[in-house]
Amino acid sequence: MSDALKHECGIALIRLLKPLEFYKEKYGTAFYGIQKMYLLMEKQHNRGQDGAGFASIKLDVEPGERYISRVRSNHAQPIQDVFAQINDRINEEMAAHPEYADNVALQKHKIPYLGELFLGHVRYGTFGKNSIESVHPFLRQNNWMHRNLILAGNFNMTNVKELFQSLVELGQHPKEMADTVTVMEKIGHFLDDEVTDLYHECKVNGLTKREASPIIAEKLDVAKILARASKNLDGGYAMAGLLGHGDSFVFRDPAGIRPAYFYQDDEIVVVASERPVIQTVFNVPFEKVQEIEPGNALIIKKNGTVSMQEILPPTVKKACSFERIYFSRGSDAEIYQERKTLGRLILPAVLKSIEQDTDNTVFSYIPNTAETSFYGLVEAAQDFLNQRKNNYILQNRNTLTKESLQELLSVKIRTEKVAIKDAKLRTFITEDSSRDDLVAHVYDVTYGVIKPTDNLVIIDDSIVRGTTLKMSIIKMMDRLNPKRIVVVSSAPQIRYPDCYGIDMAKLEGLVAFKAALELLKERNLYHIVDEVYAKCKAQENFKDSEVVNYVTAIYAPFQPQEVSDKIAQMLSSPEIKAEVKIIFQTVEDLHIACPKNLGDWYFTGDYPTPGGNRVVNRAFMNFYEGKDARAY
């Protein structure tokens, strides 16, 4: 994605199922879990670079011993900073106490961060400042071991105000209106209830408070707590939690919007936001890594039993398609093929834009994350060229000479690396005119590979705001003097804001929305904007379940290609000599390429939760009223 876009978060959870001595003997270190956590988090750094956090729990410690450790960082390289702090502390302890070297029991009791249960998080901030207080995991502390709750997640709630108010009605006084704090306090409230109920049950049976503690740990019903706490949640989420005594869980939203995968054997249970991360770190095959089902929680009890339990009834699965197009690591076997398919499926539209003239066309890609879809596009183009050669040979088989056949077979699809991002370039001047000139030089171009008679086809993952295209890419490509520049998006037009964890909260930032508004003006249809506003305003106090997405009416008068053509016109400028065309993937082909991730609300306005319709209408009202505010 050439536009800068903050998005997503990544979670990692490890539960060691054997005593630490086992890992010391088999793998040479009792710090096996910490080392694996570092790898899980580092392999997910693509999901978050604003902050990182790590928490651990030691099982079965004596009163008076510290059993929870946590470290967080919002430094420039937060994952490295977190583990540098951990390593420094461990090395200090080991250097001061040589007797710990081969004594795993002493290491466990005396060295922080070493334990059997670990939770990690990498963060992109979609809301609020990037302060250390915003970095996960969050910790809810209590002197009762069972009431301690550590929470981290990849989520965004559309109804934070409602959830906040429900806590107030429960008698709480939340310290801030942030979805992570609100969700943690809600789970914490029902955790407290469950512990209290179990304690009274033990008391009735004649047990002392100390005798009750292990019974509470054994009987604590994590699924029941999550079911009560999640009753009114509206959003996309994969949230992971640790309880102080050693239970843990990972809970996924009913529509499966946010991803979560797990692997289990007799040594370990591991959860991550992406499948190939687990495959790589633990060297396990694709089929051994399972998906946590929508609406379900993977629950790991302190005694090591693992279960998948339904918490909320699953709805129609609407897993985020952006995961497949752009966010997730392309090393996943399914994602790699899906991205190639996205490239293959868009070839017919590309051929139409270049009038079938592959001989005078150069294919390339920007940025590097579009490389896989580029391979699919080029493979499909090569198939097209081969078919053209076959037809020619069959039609002219009686007159072909060795020389003419050799000349025919030598024709290939032309591919070049025409743009290289200058990673060291920084936009340090804030004045608009100066900044624009710097942005225009974010990419270096490869001179000498394009002829004035050539079409230049550039594939991108997706086009969100179009800023980098307008200010940098198209201008740079025009310096190569092509006849025509065709920018290809492997994703459909992004028409609607996201509210489930991706930084696309404002309608007016989306180039497709701007293009539709321009078309409405040109065709004397701008009254539709006023009508949509009136309808949105009329629903302002409706229940979420009753709200309709009326913003779809903005696009209804136009065919997708009309919007694409207007975007091309808007992203070009008078000094551009080449003809500029922009092509978007169709929603239908997106579904063909990514059949398991049908969450397409960015493109269609079909939100998977009721809160989504409220958010898109609120975003439109903010635009109409000139409010620079988020819609949730």
C-alpha positions as CSV (number, residue, x, y, z in Angstrom):
1,M,0.0,0.0,0.0
2,S,1.7,3.2,-1.1
3,D,-0.5,5.3,1.2
4,A,0.7,5.4,4.8
5,L,-1.9,3.6,6.8
6,K,-1.7,2.4,10.4
7,H,-3.5,-0.8,11.2
8,E,-4.0,-3.9,13.2
9,C,-2.1,-5.3,16.2
10,G,-0.6,-8.6,16.8
11,I,-0.9,-11.0,19.8
12,A,1.2,-13.9,21.0
13,L,0.5,-16.3,23.8
14,I,2.5,-19.2,25.0
15,R,1.6,-21.8,27.7
16,L,4.3,-24.2,28.6
17,L,2.7,-27.6,29.6
18,K,5.8,-29.2,31.1
19,P,8.0,-28.2,34.1
20,L,10.8,-25.7,33.2
21,E,13.3,-28.5,33.9
22,F,12.0,-30.3,30.9
23,Y,12.9,-27.4,28.5
24,K,16.3,-27.0,30.2
25,E,17.0,-30.6,29.5
26,K,15.6,-30.8,26.0
27,Y,16.4,-27.3,24.6
28,G,19.3,-26.4,26.8
29,T,17.6,-23.5,28.6
30,A,14.8,-22.8,31.0
31,F,14.3,-19.5,29.1
32,Y,12.8,-21.4,26.1
33,G,9.4,-19.7,26.5
34,I,10.9,-16.2,26.6
35,Q,13.0,-16.9,23.5
36,K,10.0,-18.2,21.6
37,M,8.0,-15.1,22.6
38,Y,10.7,-12.9,21.2
39,L,10.5,-14.7,17.9
40,L,6.6,-14.7,17.8
41,M,6.6,-10.9,18.4
42,E,9.4,-10.1,16.0
43,K,7.8,-12.2,13.2
44,Q,4.6,-10.1,13.7
45,H,6.4,-6.7,13.7
46,N,4.5,-6.0,10.5
47,R,1.3,-5.7,12.6
48,G,2.6,-3.0,14.9
49,Q,5.5,-0.7,15.4
50,D,4.1,1.9,17.8
51,G,4.5,-0.1,20.9
52,A,5.2,-3.6,22.3
53,G,4.5,-5.3,25.6
54,F,5.3,-8.6,27.3
55,A,3.8,-10.2,30.5
56,S,4.6,-13.5,32.2
57,I,3.1,-15.5,35.1
58,K,4.9,-18.1,37.3
59,L,2.7,-21.0,38.4
60,D,2.5,-22.4,41.9
61,V,4.6,-19.8,43.8
62,E,4.6,-19.3,47.6
63,P,2.9,-16.2,49.1
64,G,5.3,-13.3,49.2
65,E,7.0,-14.2,45.9
66,R,6.4,-12.1,42.9
67,Y,4.7,-14.1,40.1
68,I,3.6,-11.5,37.6
69,S,6.1,-9.6,35.4
70,R,5.3,-7.0,32.8
71,V,7.4,-4.7,30.5
72,R,6.1,-2.3,27.8
73,S,7.8,0.0,25.4
74,N,6.9,2.8,23.0
75,H,10.4,3.4,21.8
76,A,11.4,3.6,18.1
77,Q,12.1,-0.2,18.1
78,P,9.8,-1.4,20.8
79,I,10.1,-5.1,20.5
80,Q,13.9,-4.9,20.7
81,D,13.6,-2.5,23.6
82,V,11.3,-4.8,25.5
83,F,13.6,-7.8,25.2
84,A,16.7,-5.8,25.9
85,Q,15.1,-4.8,29.2
86,I,14.3,-8.4,29.9
87,N,17.7,-9.7,29.0
88,D,19.5,-7.0,31.0
89,R,17.5,-7.9,34.1
90,I,18.1,-11.6,33.6
91,N,21.8,-11.1,33.0
92,E,22.1,-8.9,36.1
93,E,20.5,-11.6,38.3
94,M,22.6,-14.4,36.7
95,A,25.8,-12.4,37.1
96,A,25.1,-11.6,40.8
97,H,24.1,-15.1,41.6
98,P,26.3,-17.8,39.9
99,E,24.5,-20.4,41.9
100,Y,21.4,-19.9,39.7
101,A,23.3,-21.2,36.6
102,D,22.2,-24.8,36.7
103,N,19.4,-24.6,39.2
104,V,16.1,-24.2,37.4
105,A,14.1,-24.0,40.6
106,L,16.1,-21.1,41.8
107,Q,15.9,-19.4,38.4
108,K,12.1,-19.7,38.5
109,H,11.7,-18.3,42.0
110,K,14.4,-15.6,41.8
111,I,14.5,-14.3,38.2
112,P,11.7,-12.1,36.8
113,Y,10.0,-12.8,33.5
114,L,10.7,-16.5,33.7
115,G,7.5,-18.5,34.0
116,E,5.1,-20.9,32.3
117,L,2.6,-18.5,30.9
118,F,3.5,-15.6,28.5
119,L,1.5,-12.9,26.7
120,G,2.9,-10.5,24.1
121,H,1.5,-7.7,22.0
122,V,2.6,-5.4,19.1
123,R,0.6,-2.3,18.5
124,Y,-0.4,0.2,15.9
125,G,-2.3,3.0,17.6
126,T,-5.6,3.7,15.8
127,F,-6.9,6.0,18.5
128,G,-5.4,8.2,21.2
129,K,-1.8,9.2,21.8
130,N,0.9,6.7,21.6
131,S,1.8,7.0,25.3
132,I,3.2,4.1,27.3
133,E,-0.2,3.9,29.1
134,S,-1.8,2.9,25.8
135,V,0.5,0.0,25.2
136,H,-0.7,-3.6,25.9
137,P,-0.8,-5.8,27.9
138,F,-3.0,-4.0,30.4
139,L,-2.9,-5.2,34.0
140,R,-5.7,-5.3,36.6
141,Q,-4.2,-6.0,39.9
142,N,-5.5,-7.6,43.1
143,N,-4.2,-9.3,46.2
144,W,-6.4,-12.3,45.4
145,M,-4.4,-14.3,42.8
146,H,-7.5,-15.2,40.8
147,R,-8.6,-11.6,40.4
148,N,-5.5,-10.5,38.7
149,L,-6.2,-10.0,35.0
150,I,-3.7,-9.3,32.2
151,L,-5.3,-8.4,28.8
152,A,-4.0,-7.7,25.3
153,G,-5.8,-7.7,22.0
154,N,-6.2,-6.9,18.4
155,F,-9.5,-5.1,18.5
156,N,-11.7,-2.1,18.2
157,M,-15.1,-1.6,19.6
158,T,-17.7,0.6,17.9
159,N,-19.8,1.1,21.1
160,V,-17.2,2.2,23.7
161,K,-19.5,4.9,25.1
162,E,-22.3,2.3,25.7
163,L,-19.8,-0.1,27.3
164,F,-18.4,2.6,29.5
165,Q,-21.9,3.5,30.6
166,S,-22.6,-0.1,31.5
167,L,-19.6,-0.1,33.8
168,V,-20.9,3.1,35.5
169,E,-24.3,1.3,36.0
170,L,-22.4,-1.6,37.6
171,G,-21.1,0.9,40.1
172,Q,-17.6,1.2,38.7
173,H,-15.7,4.4,38.1
174,P,-13.6,3.8,35.0
175,K,-10.5,5.9,34.7
176,E,-10.8,6.5,31.0
177,M,-13.1,5.8,28.0
178,A,-10.8,3.6,26.0
179,D,-12.0,0.3,24.6
180,T,-9.1,-1.7,26.1
181,V,-9.6,-0.4,29.6
182,T,-13.4,-0.7,29.2
183,V,-13.3,-4.3,28.0
184,M,-10.7,-5.3,30.7
185,E,-12.8,-3.8,33.5
186,K,-15.9,-5.5,32.2
187,I,-14.2,-8.9,32.2
188,G,-12.7,-8.0,35.6
189,H,-16.1,-7.2,37.0
190,F,-17.5,-10.7,36.1
191,L,-14.3,-12.3,37.2
192,D,-14.7,-10.8,40.6
193,D,-18.3,-12.0,40.7
194,E,-17.3,-15.5,39.8
195,V,-14.5,-15.6,42.4
196,T,-16.9,-14.3,45.1
197,D,-19.6,-16.9,44.2
198,L,-17.0,-19.7,44.4
199,Y,-15.6,-18.5,47.7
200,H,-19.1,-18.4,49.3
201,E,-19.7,-21.9,48.0
202,C,-16.4,-23.0,49.6
203,K,-17.3,-21.2,52.8
204,V,-20.6,-23.0,53.0
205,N,-18.7,-26.3,52.6
206,G,-16.6,-25.4,55.7
207,L,-13.4,-24.5,53.9
208,T,-11.0,-21.8,55.1
209,K,-10.1,-18.9,52.8
210,R,-6.7,-20.5,52.2
211,E,-8.2,-23.9,51.5
212,A,-10.7,-22.3,49.1
213,S,-8.0,-20.7,46.9
214,P,-7.0,-23.9,44.9
215,I,-10.7,-24.9,44.7
216,I,-11.6,-21.5,43.2
217,A,-8.7,-21.9,40.7
218,E,-10.0,-25.3,39.6
219,K,-13.6,-24.4,39.3
220,L,-13.3,-21.0,37.8
221,D,-15.5,-21.0,34.7
222,V,-13.6,-18.8,32.2
223,A,-16.2,-19.3,29.5
224,K,-19.0,-18.2,31.7
225,I,-17.1,-15.0,32.7
226,L,-16.4,-14.2,29.0
227,A,-20.1,-14.8,28.0
228,R,-21.3,-12.4,30.7
229,A,-18.7,-9.8,29.9
230,S,-19.1,-9.9,26.1
231,K,-22.9,-9.6,26.0
232,N,-22.9,-6.1,24.5
233,L,-19.6,-6.0,22.7
234,D,-19.8,-4.7,19.1
235,G,-16.6,-4.8,17.1
236,G,-13.9,-6.9,15.7
237,Y,-11.6,-8.6,18.2
238,A,-9.1,-11.3,19.1
239,M,-8.4,-10.7,22.8
240,A,-6.0,-12.7,25.0
241,G,-6.1,-12.8,28.8
242,L,-4.1,-14.3,31.6
243,L,-5.5,-14.8,35.1
244,G,-3.1,-14.5,38.0
245,H,-3.4,-18.1,39.2
246,G,-2.6,-19.5,35.7
247,D,-5.8,-19.8,33.6
248,S,-5.6,-18.1,30.2
249,F,-7.8,-17.5,27.1
250,V,-8.0,-16.1,23.6
251,F,-11.4,-15.0,22.5
252,R,-12.5,-14.1,18.9
253,D,-15.4,-12.0,17.7
254,P,-18.6,-13.8,16.3
255,A,-18.0,-12.6,12.8
256,G,-14.3,-13.7,12.8
257,I,-13.3,-10.1,11.8
258,R,-9.9,-10.3,13.5
259,P,-7.7,-13.4,13.1
260,A,-6.3,-15.8,15.6
261,Y,-4.5,-19.2,15.2
262,F,-3.2,-21.8,17.6
263,Y,-1.0,-24.8,17.8
264,Q,-0.9,-27.4,20.6
265,D,1.2,-30.5,21.4
266,D,2.2,-32.2,24.6
267,E,4.8,-29.5,25.4
268,I,3.2,-26.2,24.5
269,V,0.1,-24.2,23.5
270,V,0.8,-21.2,21.3
271,V,-1.5,-18.6,19.8
272,A,-0.7,-15.8,17.3
273,S,-2.5,-13.5,15.0
274,E,-0.9,-15.2,11.9
275,R,-0.5,-18.8,10.9
276,P,3.0,-18.7,9.3
277,V,4.4,-17.1,12.4
278,I,3.6,-20.2,14.4
279,Q,4.8,-22.5,11.6
280,T,8.1,-20.7,11.4
281,V,8.8,-20.3,15.1
282,F,7.9,-23.9,16.0
283,N,8.7,-25.6,12.7
284,V,5.2,-27.2,12.3
285,P,3.3,-27.9,9.1
286,F,0.4,-25.7,7.8
287,E,-2.3,-28.3,8.7
288,K,-1.2,-28.5,12.3
289,V,-2.0,-24.8,13.0
290,Q,-5.7,-24.3,13.6
291,E,-8.0,-21.2,13.5
292,I,-9.8,-20.2,16.6
293,E,-13.4,-20.3,15.5
294,P,-15.5,-17.1,15.4
295,G,-17.4,-16.5,18.7
296,N,-15.2,-19.1,20.4
297,A,-12.5,-18.9,23.1
298,L,-9.5,-21.1,23.4
299,I,-9.3,-21.7,27.1
300,I,-6.2,-23.1,28.8
301,K,-6.8,-24.0,32.5
302,K,-4.0,-23.9,35.0
303,N,-3.9,-27.7,35.1
304,G,-3.0,-27.6,31.4
305,T,-6.4,-28.8,29.9
306,V,-7.2,-27.0,26.7
307,S,-10.7,-26.5,25.3
308,M,-12.5,-24.5,22.5
309,Q,-15.8,-23.2,23.9
310,E,-18.4,-21.1,22.2
311,I,-18.9,-17.8,24.0
312,L,-21.2,-16.0,21.6
313,P,-23.2,-17.6,18.7
314,P,-21.2,-17.1,15.5
315,T,-22.7,-14.9,12.9
316,V,-22.0,-14.9,9.1
317,K,-18.3,-15.1,8.9
318,K,-16.8,-11.8,7.7
319,A,-13.1,-12.2,8.2
320,C,-11.3,-9.0,7.2
321,S,-10.3,-9.2,3.5
322,F,-7.5,-6.6,4.1
323,E,-5.7,-9.2,6.1
324,R,-5.3,-11.1,2.8
325,I,-4.7,-8.2,0.5
326,Y,-2.1,-6.4,2.5
327,F,-1.7,-6.7,6.3
328,S,-0.8,-10.4,7.0
329,R,2.5,-11.9,6.1
330,G,2.6,-13.1,2.5
331,S,4.5,-16.2,3.6
332,D,1.2,-17.9,4.6
333,A,0.6,-20.6,1.9
334,E,-3.1,-19.6,1.4
335,I,-2.4,-15.8,1.4
336,Y,0.4,-16.1,-1.1
337,Q,-1.9,-17.9,-3.6
338,E,-4.8,-15.5,-2.9
339,R,-2.6,-12.5,-3.6
340,K,-1.4,-14.1,-6.9
341,T,-5.0,-14.8,-7.8
342,L,-5.9,-11.1,-7.2
343,G,-3.2,-10.2,-9.8
344,R,-4.4,-12.8,-12.2
345,L,-8.1,-11.9,-12.0
346,I,-7.4,-8.2,-12.9
347,L,-5.6,-8.9,-16.1
348,P,-8.6,-8.6,-18.4
349,A,-9.2,-5.0,-17.2
350,V,-5.5,-4.3,-17.7
351,L,-5.5,-5.7,-21.2
352,K,-8.5,-3.5,-22.1
353,S,-6.7,-0.4,-20.8
354,I,-3.6,-1.1,-22.9
355,E,-5.7,-2.2,-26.0
356,Q,-4.2,-5.7,-25.8
357,D,-0.8,-4.4,-26.6
358,T,1.5,-6.4,-24.4
359,D,4.5,-6.0,-26.7
360,N,4.7,-2.3,-25.9
361,T,3.9,-2.5,-22.2
362,V,6.1,-2.8,-19.1
363,F,4.7,-4.3,-16.0
364,S,5.9,-3.3,-12.5
365,Y,4.8,-2.8,-8.9
366,I,4.8,-0.3,-6.1
367,P,5.3,-0.9,-3.1
368,N,7.2,-4.2,-2.3
369,T,4.1,-5.6,-0.6
370,A,2.4,-5.7,-4.0
371,E,5.1,-8.0,-5.4
372,T,3.0,-11.2,-5.0
373,S,-0.1,-9.9,-6.9
374,F,2.4,-8.6,-9.5
375,Y,3.6,-12.2,-10.0
376,G,0.0,-13.3,-10.6
377,L,-0.6,-10.4,-13.0
378,V,2.5,-11.3,-15.0
379,E,1.8,-15.0,-15.1
380,A,-1.7,-14.3,-16.4
381,A,-0.2,-11.9,-19.0
382,Q,2.3,-14.6,-20.1
383,D,-0.6,-17.1,-20.5
384,F,-2.3,-14.5,-22.7
385,L,0.8,-14.0,-24.7
386,N,1.3,-17.7,-25.1
387,Q,-2.2,-18.2,-26.3
388,R,-1.7,-15.4,-28.9
389,K,1.5,-17.2,-30.1
390,N,-0.4,-20.5,-30.3
391,N,-3.2,-19.0,-32.4
392,Y,-0.7,-17.3,-34.7
393,I,1.3,-20.5,-35.2
394,L,-1.9,-22.5,-36.0
395,Q,-3.1,-19.9,-38.5
396,N,0.2,-19.6,-40.2
397,R,1.7,-23.1,-39.9
398,N,2.1,-23.5,-43.6
399,T,4.1,-20.3,-44.1
400,L,6.2,-20.1,-40.9
401,T,10.0,-20.2,-41.3
402,K,12.5,-21.2,-38.7
403,E,13.6,-17.5,-38.4
404,S,10.0,-16.2,-38.1
405,L,9.1,-18.9,-35.5
406,Q,12.2,-18.0,-33.5
407,E,11.4,-14.3,-33.6
408,L,7.8,-15.1,-32.5
409,L,8.9,-17.3,-29.6
410,S,11.4,-14.7,-28.4
411,V,8.6,-12.2,-27.6
412,K,8.1,-12.0,-23.8
413,I,6.2,-10.0,-21.2
414,R,8.3,-7.1,-20.2
415,T,8.8,-6.6,-16.5
416,E,11.0,-4.1,-14.7
417,K,11.7,-2.7,-11.3
418,V,10.9,0.9,-12.1
419,A,10.6,2.4,-8.6
420,I,12.7,2.0,-5.5
421,K,11.6,3.5,-2.2
422,D,14.2,5.7,-0.6
423,A,13.8,4.5,3.0
424,K,16.2,7.1,4.4
425,L,14.2,10.1,3.0
426,R,12.3,11.9,5.8
427,T,9.7,14.6,5.4
428,F,11.1,17.1,7.9
429,I,9.7,20.3,6.6
430,T,6.1,21.1,7.6
431,E,5.3,23.9,5.1
432,D,3.0,22.4,2.6
433,S,4.8,23.4,-0.6
434,S,8.2,22.2,0.6
435,R,6.7,19.0,2.0
436,D,5.0,18.2,-1.2
437,D,8.3,18.5,-3.1
438,L,9.9,16.1,-0.7
439,V,7.1,13.6,-0.9
440,A,7.5,13.6,-4.6
441,H,10.9,12.2,-4.1
442,V,10.0,9.3,-1.8
443,Y,10.7,6.9,-4.7
444,D,13.7,6.8,-7.1
445,V,13.0,5.7,-10.6
446,T,14.9,3.4,-12.9
447,Y,15.7,5.4,-16.1
448,G,16.3,3.9,-19.5
449,V,13.8,1.0,-19.4
450,I,10.7,2.7,-20.8
451,K,10.3,3.9,-24.4
452,P,8.0,6.8,-25.4
453,T,5.7,4.3,-27.2
454,D,5.3,2.1,-24.0
455,N,2.4,1.7,-21.6
456,L,3.6,1.4,-18.0
457,V,1.4,-0.8,-15.8
458,I,2.0,-0.4,-12.0
459,I,0.2,-2.7,-9.5
460,D,-0.4,-1.6,-5.9
461,D,-2.1,-3.5,-3.1
462,S,-4.8,-0.9,-2.7
463,I,-5.5,2.8,-3.1
464,V,-6.9,4.5,0.0
465,R,-6.3,8.3,0.0
466,G,-4.3,8.5,-3.2
467,T,-1.9,11.1,-1.7
468,T,1.3,9.2,-2.5
469,L,0.1,8.4,-6.0
470,K,-0.7,12.0,-6.8
471,M,2.3,13.6,-5.1
472,S,4.9,11.1,-5.8
473,I,4.4,7.9,-7.8
474,I,2.6,9.3,-10.9
475,K,4.9,12.2,-11.1
476,M,8.0,10.0,-10.8
477,M,6.6,7.5,-13.4
478,D,5.9,10.3,-15.8
479,R,9.6,11.2,-15.8
480,L,10.2,7.9,-17.6
481,N,8.2,9.3,-20.5
482,P,5.7,6.5,-21.1
483,K,2.8,6.9,-23.4
484,R,0.3,5.8,-20.8
485,I,0.5,5.1,-17.0
486,V,-2.0,2.4,-15.8
487,V,-2.2,2.2,-12.0
488,V,-3.8,-1.1,-10.9
489,S,-5.2,-1.7,-7.4
490,S,-5.5,-5.4,-6.4
491,A,-8.3,-4.3,-4.0
492,P,-11.6,-2.7,-5.0
493,Q,-12.4,1.0,-4.4
494,I,-12.3,1.8,-0.7
495,R,-15.5,3.7,-0.2
496,Y,-16.4,3.4,3.5
497,P,-14.5,3.9,6.7
498,D,-13.3,1.1,9.0
499,C,-14.2,0.8,12.6
500,Y,-12.7,-2.5,13.6
501,G,-9.0,-1.6,14.0
502,I,-7.7,0.0,10.8
503,D,-6.9,3.7,10.6
504,M,-9.6,4.7,8.0
505,A,-12.1,6.4,10.2
506,K,-12.9,9.5,8.1
507,L,-14.8,9.4,4.9
508,E,-13.4,12.6,3.5
509,G,-9.9,11.0,3.5
510,L,-11.0,8.3,1.0
511,V,-10.2,9.2,-2.7
512,A,-13.2,7.2,-3.9
513,F,-15.5,9.3,-1.7
514,K,-14.0,12.5,-3.1
515,A,-14.4,11.2,-6.6
516,A,-18.1,10.4,-6.0
517,L,-18.7,13.9,-4.6
518,E,-17.1,15.4,-7.7
519,L,-19.3,13.3,-10.0
520,L,-22.4,14.4,-8.1
521,K,-21.5,18.0,-8.5
522,E,-20.8,17.6,-12.3
523,R,-24.1,15.9,-12.9
524,N,-26.2,18.2,-10.8
525,L,-26.9,15.4,-8.3
526,Y,-25.4,17.0,-5.2
527,H,-28.8,17.2,-3.6
528,I,-28.2,13.5,-2.8
529,V,-25.6,14.6,-0.3
530,D,-28.2,16.7,1.6
531,E,-30.7,13.9,1.5
532,V,-28.2,11.4,2.9
533,Y,-27.3,13.8,5.7
534,A,-31.0,14.2,6.6
535,K,-31.5,10.4,6.7
536,C,-28.4,9.9,8.8
537,K,-29.4,12.7,11.2
538,A,-32.8,11.1,11.6
539,Q,-31.2,7.9,12.8
540,E,-28.9,9.6,15.3
541,N,-30.7,8.2,18.4
542,F,-31.8,4.9,16.9
543,K,-30.6,1.6,18.4
544,D,-27.7,0.2,16.4
545,S,-29.8,-2.7,15.2
546,E,-32.2,-0.3,13.6
547,V,-29.6,1.9,11.8
548,V,-29.3,1.7,8.0
549,N,-26.2,2.6,6.0
550,Y,-27.5,5.4,3.9
551,V,-24.1,6.5,2.7
552,T,-24.3,3.9,-0.1
553,A,-26.6,6.4,-1.9
554,I,-23.6,8.6,-2.6
555,Y,-22.2,6.0,-5.0
556,A,-25.5,4.5,-6.3
557,P,-25.8,6.8,-9.5
558,F,-22.4,5.7,-10.9
559,Q,-20.8,2.6,-12.3
560,P,-17.5,1.6,-10.7
561,Q,-15.5,2.5,-13.8
562,E,-17.0,6.0,-13.7
563,V,-15.6,6.5,-10.2
564,S,-12.3,5.0,-11.3
565,D,-12.0,7.4,-14.2
566,K,-12.7,10.4,-12.0
567,I,-10.1,9.2,-9.5
568,A,-7.6,9.0,-12.3
569,Q,-8.5,12.5,-13.4
570,M,-8.1,13.8,-9.8
571,L,-4.8,12.1,-9.2
572,S,-3.3,13.4,-12.4
573,S,-2.3,17.0,-12.9
574,P,-1.6,19.4,-15.8
575,E,2.1,18.8,-15.9
576,I,1.7,15.0,-16.3
577,K,2.4,14.3,-20.0
578,A,1.3,10.6,-20.0
579,E,-2.3,9.5,-20.1
580,V,-3.3,8.2,-16.6
581,K,-5.7,5.3,-16.1
582,I,-6.6,3.7,-12.8
583,I,-8.1,0.2,-12.5
584,F,-9.6,-1.4,-9.4
585,Q,-10.3,-5.0,-8.6
586,T,-14.0,-5.9,-8.6
587,V,-15.7,-7.1,-5.3
588,E,-16.8,-10.2,-7.1
589,D,-13.2,-11.2,-8.0
590,L,-12.0,-10.3,-4.6
591,H,-14.4,-12.9,-3.2
592,I,-13.2,-15.4,-5.7
593,A,-9.6,-14.8,-4.7
594,C,-10.2,-14.7,-1.0
595,P,-13.1,-17.1,-0.4
596,K,-12.5,-17.5,3.4
597,N,-12.3,-13.7,4.1
598,L,-15.5,-12.2,2.9
599,G,-15.4,-9.1,5.1
600,D,-15.8,-6.4,2.4
601,W,-17.4,-3.5,4.3
602,Y,-14.6,-1.1,3.1
603,F,-15.8,-1.6,-0.5
604,T,-19.5,-2.4,-0.2
605,G,-20.7,-0.7,3.1
606,D,-21.9,-4.1,4.3
607,Y,-20.8,-3.9,7.9
608,P,-20.6,-7.2,9.9
609,T,-21.9,-5.7,13.1
610,P,-24.8,-3.3,13.8
611,G,-22.3,-0.7,15.2
612,G,-20.7,-0.4,11.7
613,N,-23.8,1.3,10.2
614,R,-23.9,3.8,13.0
615,V,-20.2,4.6,12.5
616,V,-20.4,5.1,8.7
617,N,-23.4,7.4,9.2
618,R,-21.6,9.3,11.9
619,A,-18.6,9.6,9.7
620,F,-20.8,11.1,7.0
621,M,-22.4,13.6,9.4
622,N,-18.9,14.6,10.6
623,F,-17.9,15.3,7.0
624,Y,-21.1,17.2,6.2
625,E,-20.9,19.3,9.4
626,G,-17.2,20.0,8.9
627,K,-16.1,18.2,12.1
628,D,-12.6,16.8,12.2
629,A,-13.5,14.0,14.5
630,R,-13.5,10.2,14.6
631,A,-16.9,8.5,14.2
632,Y,-16.4,6.1,17.1
